[in-house]
Every structure is written in structure tokens, then in C-alpha cells.
Amino acid sequence: MTQTEFATGSAIFLVVLVAGLFSSVRVERNYGTTAAQAPAGSSACVTEDGSWKNWLWPNVPMLSPTCE
């Protein structure tokens, strides 16, 4: 491995690392606060018309209980 290849690889690694850090900060800022706003003790459930209640994320778990 030459010195140029090592420098290029190190730079790419650093760029990917910094991009991942900024990505995780952005996700935490945009989605972490909405999860904190959910009522305490509430869980996801399915209403009679098939819509979801108390679920803030776009992916929905299968086999969730029906709402009472």
C-alpha cells in the first residue's frame, strides 16, 4: 500500500464517519423529540377501522393488539 492510497482511504473513512455522525444527530433531532411527546404508558394498537393509534413511526409492527 502506498502512502497516497493510505491517505485516500483514510480521507474516505473520515468522510463516512462524519456523515454518519451528522445523520444520527439529524435523526435524533427530528424523530427523537416526537417519541418523547407520546403519552406515557401508551402502546400501539389497531382501531376498528384498521388505523393505528399511538404509533409515531412509518413502520408498523405486525400482530399489534386491538384498541379497547
C-alpha positions in Angstrom: 0.0 0.0 0.0 1.4 3.3 -1.0 1.2 6.5 1.0 -1.2 8.0 -1.5 -3.6 5.0 -1.2 -3.4 5.2 2.6 -4.2 8.9 2.6 -7.1 8.4 0.2 -8.5 5.5 2.3 -8.2 7.5 5.5 -9.9 10.5 4.0 -12.8 8.4 2.7 -13.1 6.7 6.1 -13.2 10.1 7.9 -15.8 11.4 5.5 -18.1 8.4 6.0 -17.6 8.7 9.8 -18.5 12.4 9.9 -21.5 11.8 7.6 -22.8 9.0 9.9 -22.4 11.3 12.9 -24.4 14.1 11.2 -27.0 11.7 10.1 -27.6 10.2 13.5 -27.8 13.8 15.0 -30.4 14.7 12.4 -32.4 11.6 13.0 -32.3 12.1 16.8 -33.3 15.7 16.4 -36.2 15.1 14.0 -37.6 11.8 15.4 -36.4 11.6 18.9 -38.5 14.5 20.1 -41.7 13.1 18.7 -41.2 9.9 20.6 -40.8 11.9 23.8 -44.1 13.6 23.2 -46.1 10.3 23.2 -48.2 9.8 26.2 -46.6 7.8 28.9 -47.8 4.2 29.2 -49.5 4.2 25.8 -48.8 1.4 23.4 -49.5 1.0 19.7 -52.9 -0.6 18.9 -55.2 -1.0 15.9 -58.6 0.7 15.9 -61.7 -0.9 14.4 -61.2 0.8 11.1 -57.7 -0.5 10.8 -55.8 2.7 11.6 -53.0 2.9 14.1 -53.2 4.7 17.4 -50.2 5.8 19.5 -47.7 4.9 16.8 -45.4 7.7 15.6 -43.2 5.8 13.1 -43.9 4.9 9.5 -43.1 1.2 10.0 -45.9 -0.6 11.8 -45.4 -3.7 13.8 -47.4 -6.8 12.8 -49.7 -8.5 15.3 -50.4 -5.4 17.4 -53.3 -5.6 19.8 -56.7 -4.0 19.0 -57.6 -0.9 20.9 -60.1 -1.1 23.7 
